[in-house]
Amino acid sequence: MSDFHVLIAGGGVGGLTLAQGLKRAGISCAVYERDPAGAPRSGYRLTMNADGGNALRACLPDDLYDLYLQASRKTPPRGVAVVIDEQCHELTTQPHLGPPNDGERPHTAIDRRTLRHILRAWLGDALHDDAAVTGFTDHGDHVEAQLADGSTVTGDVLVAADGVGSAVRRQLMPDVEIIPADVGGLGLFARSPLTPEVLAELPDVLLDGFVIARDKRGGMLALGVYDPREPVAEAAARIAPDIHMDAVDPYMMISGGVPPGTSAPAPADWTDDTPAEVHAGMREVVADWHPALRGLVERIDLSTLFWFPFRRLDPVPAWPSSRVTLLGDAIHAMMPTRGQGANMALRDAGILSARLAGAARGEQDVVAAIGDYEQAMRDYVYPIMDLSEDHSRFGGGGLKQGSGA
Ligand SMILES: Cc1cc2nc3c(=O)[nH]c(=O)nc-3n(C[C@H](O)[C@H](O)[C@H](O)COP(=O)(O)OP(=O)(O)OC[C@H]3O[C@@H](n4cnc5c(N)ncnc54)[C@H](O)[C@@H]3O)c2cc1C
């Protein structure tokens, strides 16, 4: 048990949660993350549910779990999504997916960068930034991973948590295709600041959960509040003073909202003028909408505006298990429609860390333990991939990818 060692490719939310779970179980692991420490990352709100939250409770030390709860949105969600018209009249709701989420501090929403910061805390020497995994060799009784600098590292297991473009999956499952996922305007994200004055004037329906506003001309805007239970930096100073957390002011995440059919350049082709041009289109769409929606769009912080080209996978039929396995987007990247991708990655991490800990204690053969995890993961994730795919009926609309993309 003592020398059992797990290699993790990718330090996103899934890989880091796995590392926390293994650490909590006393299992040695190392995370190899492609990006350098401090690389700029888009900050936006992640809808959390009990699947993801329960995995965090199982994997994190109690203090970090408490910090996650305090840094999460304070208002309990009513459902995953509420659909309204452009005058803020409620039209319908999307039912809650996942286990009951009604404890004292239910799982709500968190700023992605804040969550990642919490997940990296206290992992110490196990974190290796600027260390992309490029391939692996499975020796049967151990695995060797190759890194971009030409070095190799060795462990009992290699877990691919390296996202939809996974280099490990490319080698393990060369036939799996990445499918460009046209989410239309929902690929556009921005933040609008939520001061106490703005919050006080918003209609209650905009505070419910994930809100989609639509008009009859095809205009569409998705919104989600992030207002933590306790200011993030203060919560960190109180609960885990050795962790420095950047302050995050409350914001409304805004997605979509450009005139239907608008073309936008690929993210790499954005110029300094692109955010203002995109914003002008958004303001045009909401010109005659409810003043609260109009105000939110008008106050968008242009420096936070970005467009994300989503990609997804189809469910992969069962494969022979080995010492190399996958979690999160590396094996089940899905449409963003239901806000499930990160929650499923965390759920994977919770189950896989428990299975690997059992194998490390000699309770089960390691490949059998991985096989049990993989079967469980396919059973709970694949139906959600199917549900998420019906995106155009629920979301969609607006921005189209330009020819340069
Ligand atoms: C705009 C947006 C909004 C979203 N909203 C929600 C939401 O509200 N709720 C929800 O549940 N999900 C949401 N998702 C989906 C969610 O973000 C993903 O499902 C989740 O991030 C998957 O986590 P992961 O750890 O598997 O992969 P990732 O988060 O993609 O992390 C993969 C990591 O691996 C690293 N990496 C890549 N290649 C290599 C390599 N070769 N070697 C080493 N490291 C590598 C990357 O740098 C990255 O850090 C959203 C996604 C987007 C883009």
The ligand as an SDF file (V2000), in Angstrom:
LIG
                    3D

 53 58  0  0  0  0  0  0  0  0999 V2000
  -18.1260   28.2080  -20.5110 C   0  0  0  0  0  0  0  0  0  0  0  0
  -18.4030   26.9090  -19.8040 C   0  0  0  0  0  0  0  0  0  0  0  0
  -19.3970   26.8150  -18.8310 C   0  0  0  0  0  0  0  0  0  0  0  0
  -19.6170   25.6070  -18.1510 C   0  0  0  0  0  0  0  0  0  0  0  0
  -20.5690   25.5430  -17.1690 N   0  0  0  0  0  0  0  0  0  0  0  0
  -20.7140   24.4050  -16.4430 C   0  0  0  0  0  0  0  0  0  0  0  0
  -21.5930   24.3530  -15.3160 C   0  0  0  0  0  0  0  0  0  0  0  0
  -22.2570   25.3360  -14.9920 O   0  0  0  0  0  0  0  0  0  0  0  0
  -21.6750   23.1850  -14.5950 N   0  0  0  0  0  0  0  0  0  0  0  0
  -20.9580   22.0780  -14.9500 C   0  0  0  0  0  0  0  0  0  0  0  0
  -21.0710   21.0440  -14.2700 O   0  0  0  0  0  0  0  0  0  0  0  0
  -20.1220   22.1010  -16.0240 N   0  0  0  0  0  0  0  0  0  0  0  0
  -19.9770   23.2210  -16.7570 C   0  0  0  0  0  0  0  0  0  0  0  0
  -19.1010   23.2620  -17.8080 N   0  0  0  0  0  0  0  0  0  0  0  0
  -18.3640   22.0400  -18.1800 C   0  0  0  0  0  0  0  0  0  0  0  0
  -17.1380   21.8920  -17.3020 C   0  0  0  0  0  0  0  0  0  0  0  0
  -16.3660   23.0700  -17.3400 O   0  0  0  0  0  0  0  0  0  0  0  0
  -16.3040   20.6960  -17.7370 C   0  0  0  0  0  0  0  0  0  0  0  0
  -17.1100   19.5780  -17.8880 O   0  0  0  0  0  0  0  0  0  0  0  0
  -15.2340   20.4320  -16.6790 C   0  0  0  0  0  0  0  0  0  0  0  0
  -14.3310   21.5090  -16.6320 O   0  0  0  0  0  0  0  0  0  0  0  0
  -14.5070   19.1360  -16.9550 C   0  0  0  0  0  0  0  0  0  0  0  0
  -13.4620   19.0160  -16.0060 O   0  0  0  0  0  0  0  0  0  0  0  0
  -12.1620   18.1630  -16.3480 P   0  0  0  0  0  0  0  0  0  0  0  0
  -11.2840   18.2900  -15.1610 O   0  0  0  0  0  0  0  0  0  0  0  0
  -12.5670   16.8210  -16.8270 O   0  0  0  0  0  0  0  0  0  0  0  0
  -11.5300   18.8680  -17.6200 O   0  0  0  0  0  0  0  0  0  0  0  0
  -10.9300   20.3300  -17.7680 P   0  0  0  0  0  0  0  0  0  0  0  0
  -11.6040   21.2750  -16.8570 O   0  0  0  0  0  0  0  0  0  0  0  0
  -10.9600   20.6010  -19.2330 O   0  0  0  0  0  0  0  0  0  0  0  0
   -9.4240   20.1910  -17.2830 O   0  0  0  0  0  0  0  0  0  0  0  0
   -8.4730   19.5210  -18.0550 C   0  0  0  0  0  0  0  0  0  0  0  0
   -7.0900   19.9990  -17.6260 C   0  0  0  0  0  0  0  0  0  0  0  0
   -6.1100   19.2390  -18.3050 O   0  0  0  0  0  0  0  0  0  0  0  0
   -5.1010   20.1130  -18.7810 C   0  0  0  0  0  0  0  0  0  0  0  0
   -4.4900   19.4310  -19.9260 N   0  0  0  0  0  0  0  0  0  0  0  0
   -4.9330   19.3750  -21.1920 C   0  0  0  0  0  0  0  0  0  0  0  0
   -4.1130   18.5970  -21.9300 N   0  0  0  0  0  0  0  0  0  0  0  0
   -3.1360   18.1570  -21.1080 C   0  0  0  0  0  0  0  0  0  0  0  0
   -2.0230   17.3060  -21.2660 C   0  0  0  0  0  0  0  0  0  0  0  0
   -1.7150   16.7600  -22.4490 N   0  0  0  0  0  0  0  0  0  0  0  0
   -1.2370   17.0550  -20.1850 N   0  0  0  0  0  0  0  0  0  0  0  0
   -1.5160   17.5950  -18.9630 C   0  0  0  0  0  0  0  0  0  0  0  0
   -2.5730   18.4250  -18.7570 N   0  0  0  0  0  0  0  0  0  0  0  0
   -3.3800   18.6870  -19.8230 C   0  0  0  0  0  0  0  0  0  0  0  0
   -5.8290   21.4130  -19.0990 C   0  0  0  0  0  0  0  0  0  0  0  0
   -4.9320   22.5210  -19.0880 O   0  0  0  0  0  0  0  0  0  0  0  0
   -6.8340   21.4690  -17.9540 C   0  0  0  0  0  0  0  0  0  0  0  0
   -6.3080   22.1180  -16.8210 O   0  0  0  0  0  0  0  0  0  0  0  0
  -18.8750   24.4620  -18.4960 C   0  0  0  0  0  0  0  0  0  0  0  0
  -17.8670   24.5540  -19.4700 C   0  0  0  0  0  0  0  0  0  0  0  0
  -17.6350   25.7700  -20.1160 C   0  0  0  0  0  0  0  0  0  0  0  0
  -16.5480   25.8550  -21.1440 C   0  0  0  0  0  0  0  0  0  0  0  0
  1  2  1  0
  2  3  1  0
  2 52  2  0
  3  4  2  0
  4  5  1  0
  4 50  1  0
  5  6  2  0
  6  7  1  0
  6 13  1  0
  7  8  2  0
  7  9  1  0
  9 10  1  0
 10 11  2  0
 10 12  1  0
 12 13  2  0
 13 14  1  0
 14 15  1  0
 14 50  1  0
 15 16  1  0
 16 17  1  0
 16 18  1  0
 18 19  1  0
 18 20  1  0
 20 21  1  0
 20 22  1  0
 22 23  1  0
 23 24  1  0
 24 25  2  0
 24 26  1  0
 24 27  1  0
 27 28  1  0
 28 29  2  0
 28 30  1  0
 28 31  1  0
 31 32  1  0
 32 33  1  0
 33 34  1  0
 33 48  1  0
 34 35  1  0
 35 36  1  0
 35 46  1  0
 36 37  1  0
 36 45  1  0
 37 38  2  0
 38 39  1  0
 39 40  1  0
 39 45  2  0
 40 41  1  0
 40 42  2  0
 42 43  1  0
 43 44  2  0
 44 45  1  0
 46 47  1  0
 46 48  1  0
 48 49  1  0
 50 51  2  0
 51 52  1  0
 52 53  1  0
M  END
$$$$
